């Protein structure tokens, strides 16, 4: 009898795993906006039932921690992320993945001179790598709501200067699905 129970438990476990493997993607494509530290236009598509690509293009504000202290980094960037998405419950999905950020950044510095104080704008190219972790809810109508956290590593550079900083964002996204 105990052997039979073990076989039934293994069978049910395998069936549950197969159901997760063959679960369908919640939609094929979606387009919308992202707001938070990263305000962007957002597009997401599924290659397989669990593998998705999300592209975000927009403005990002981050307080970056460098070895010289904190700086306020503004950037216009493209942030593609490749993600694995899994089903939790009816309509609720979780995802994890990573990507890069490419763009143009600037920040304002203050020069404390002998006779005057001046603000200077420093312009840089930007390259970074980030992770992405979050949840998405697919409503019964063609609409999704997404919450994500993107910790990362950013590098700002010019011809003669380069420095790196902890780059992060917390965002909420709303997208139309089709």
KOLTOR-615636 format. One line per field, with one value per residue (C-alpha): residue number from 1; residue in three letters; x, y, z. Coordinates in steps of 0.5 Angstrom, whole numbers, padded with zeros to 4 digits, always signed. Layout:
# residues N
i (NUM,...)
aa (ALA,...)
east (X,...)
north (Y,...)
up (Z,...)
//
This chain:
# residues 178
i (1,2,3,4,5,6,7,8,9,10,11,12,13,14,15,16,17,18,19,20,21,22,23,24,25,26,27,28,29,30,31,32,33,34,35,36,37,38,39,40,41,42,43,44,45,46,47,48,49,50,51,52,53,54,55,56,57,58,59,60,61,62,63,64,65,66,67,68,69,70,71,72,73,74,75,76,77,78,79,80,81,82,83,84,85,86,87,88,89,90,91,92,93,94,95,96,97,98,99,100,101,102,103,104,105,106,107,108,109,110,111,112,113,114,115,116,117,118,119,120,121,122,123,124,125,126,127,128,129,130,131,132,133,134,135,136,137,138,139,140,141,142,143,144,145,146,147,148,149,150,151,152,153,154,155,156,157,158,159,160,161,162,163,164,165,166,167,168,169,170,171,172,173,174,175,176,177,178)
aa (UNK,UNK,UNK,UNK,UNK,UNK,UNK,UNK,UNK,UNK,UNK,UNK,UNK,UNK,UNK,UNK,UNK,UNK,UNK,UNK,UNK,UNK,UNK,UNK,UNK,UNK,UNK,UNK,UNK,UNK,UNK,UNK,UNK,UNK,UNK,UNK,UNK,UNK,UNK,UNK,UNK,UNK,UNK,UNK,UNK,UNK,UNK,UNK,UNK,UNK,UNK,UNK,UNK,UNK,UNK,UNK,UNK,UNK,UNK,UNK,UNK,UNK,UNK,UNK,UNK,UNK,UNK,UNK,UNK,UNK,UNK,UNK,UNK,UNK,UNK,UNK,UNK,UNK,UNK,UNK,UNK,UNK,UNK,UNK,UNK,UNK,UNK,UNK,UNK,UNK,UNK,UNK,UNK,UNK,UNK,UNK,UNK,UNK,UNK,UNK,UNK,UNK,UNK,UNK,UNK,UNK,UNK,UNK,UNK,UNK,UNK,UNK,UNK,UNK,UNK,UNK,UNK,UNK,UNK,UNK,UNK,UNK,UNK,UNK,UNK,UNK,UNK,UNK,UNK,UNK,UNK,UNK,UNK,UNK,UNK,UNK,UNK,UNK,UNK,UNK,UNK,UNK,UNK,UNK,UNK,UNK,UNK,UNK,UNK,UNK,UNK,UNK,UNK,UNK,UNK,UNK,UNK,UNK,UNK,UNK,UNK,UNK,UNK,UNK,UNK,UNK,UNK,UNK,UNK,UNK,UNK,UNK,UNK,UNK,UNK,UNK,UNK,UNK)
east (+0000,+0006,+0009,+0002,+0002,+0009,+0008,+0001,+0005,+0010,+0005,+0001,+0008,+0010,+0003,+0003,+0010,+0008,+0002,+0007,+0011,+0005,+0002,+0000,+0003,-0002,-0002,+0002,+0004,+0003,+0004,+0003,+0007,+0012,+0012,+0016,+0024,+0023,+0018,+0018,+0014,+0014,+0013,+0013,+0012,+0013,+0017,+0015,+0010,+0015,+0020,+0019,+0022,+0021,+0023,+0023,+0025,+0024,+0027,+0030,+0032,+0037,+0041,+0047,+0052,+0059,+0066,+0066,+0059,+0052,+0050,+0043,+0043,+0038,+0038,+0034,+0035,+0033,+0032,+0031,+0030,+0029,+0025,+0022,+0015,+0011,+0004,+0002,-0005,-0011,-0009,-0002,+0005,+0012,+0018,+0025,+0031,+0036,+0038,+0042,+0041,+0044,+0043,+0045,+0046,+0047,+0047,+0048,+0055,+0056,+0063,+0064,+0069,+0072,+0068,+0062,+0058,+0056,+0052,+0055,+0052,+0056,+0054,+0055,+0054,+0051,+0052,+0049,+0047,+0041,+0036,+0029,+0024,+0017,+0009,+0004,-0003,-0007,-0014,-0020,-0020,-0014,-0010,-0004,-0002,+0006,+0010,+0018,+0024,+0031,+0037,+0043,+0050,+0051,+0057,+0057,+0063,+0066,+0072,+0077,+0072,+0069,+0065,+0060,+0055,+0049,+0043,+0036,+0029,+0022,+0016,+0009,+0007,+0000,+0000,-0006,-0005,-0006)
north (+0000,+0005,+0003,+0005,+0012,+0014,+0012,+0016,+0022,+0022,+0021,+0027,+0031,+0030,+0032,+0038,+0040,+0038,+0043,+0049,+0047,+0047,+0053,+0058,+0065,+0070,+0074,+0075,+0082,+0088,+0096,+0101,+0106,+0105,+0110,+0111,+0112,+0110,+0114,+0110,+0107,+0100,+0094,+0086,+0080,+0073,+0068,+0062,+0060,+0063,+0067,+0074,+0080,+0087,+0094,+0100,+0107,+0113,+0118,+0115,+0119,+0115,+0118,+0114,+0112,+0113,+0113,+0121,+0121,+0121,+0124,+0125,+0122,+0123,+0119,+0118,+0110,+0104,+0098,+0091,+0086,+0078,+0075,+0068,+0069,+0064,+0063,+0064,+0064,+0066,+0072,+0073,+0072,+0073,+0074,+0075,+0076,+0081,+0086,+0092,+0100,+0104,+0111,+0119,+0121,+0128,+0131,+0137,+0139,+0145,+0149,+0153,+0158,+0164,+0169,+0165,+0159,+0156,+0150,+0146,+0140,+0134,+0130,+0122,+0116,+0111,+0103,+0099,+0092,+0090,+0085,+0085,+0082,+0083,+0081,+0082,+0082,+0080,+0082,+0079,+0085,+0086,+0090,+0088,+0092,+0090,+0092,+0091,+0092,+0093,+0093,+0094,+0097,+0103,+0106,+0114,+0115,+0121,+0121,+0122,+0120,+0114,+0112,+0107,+0107,+0103,+0104,+0102,+0103,+0101,+0102,+0101,+0099,+0099,+0096,+0094,+0087,+0084)
up (+0000,+0002,-0005,-0009,-0005,-0007,-0014,-0014,-0011,-0016,-0021,-0019,-0018,-0025,-0028,-0024,-0027,-0034,-0033,-0031,-0037,-0042,-0039,-0044,-0044,-0042,-0049,-0055,-0055,-0051,-0051,-0046,-0041,-0035,-0029,-0023,-0023,-0031,-0035,-0041,-0047,-0046,-0051,-0049,-0053,-0052,-0056,-0052,-0047,-0041,-0045,-0046,-0049,-0046,-0049,-0045,-0048,-0044,-0039,-0032,-0026,-0021,-0015,-0017,-0011,-0014,-0010,-0011,-0007,-0009,-0016,-0019,-0026,-0031,-0038,-0044,-0045,-0048,-0044,-0047,-0042,-0043,-0038,-0035,-0033,-0029,-0027,-0020,-0020,-0024,-0028,-0023,-0026,-0024,-0028,-0027,-0032,-0034,-0039,-0041,-0042,-0047,-0048,-0046,-0039,-0036,-0029,-0026,-0022,-0017,-0018,-0011,-0014,-0010,-0013,-0015,-0015,-0022,-0024,-0030,-0034,-0035,-0041,-0042,-0046,-0042,-0041,-0036,-0034,-0030,-0027,-0027,-0022,-0021,-0022,-0027,-0027,-0033,-0033,-0036,-0041,-0046,-0040,-0036,-0029,-0028,-0022,-0022,-0019,-0023,-0020,-0024,-0025,-0030,-0033,-0035,-0040,-0045,-0049,-0043,-0036,-0034,-0028,-0025,-0020,-0017,-0022,-0020,-0021,-0018,-0024,-0025,-0032,-0035,-0042,-0047,-0050,-0057)
//
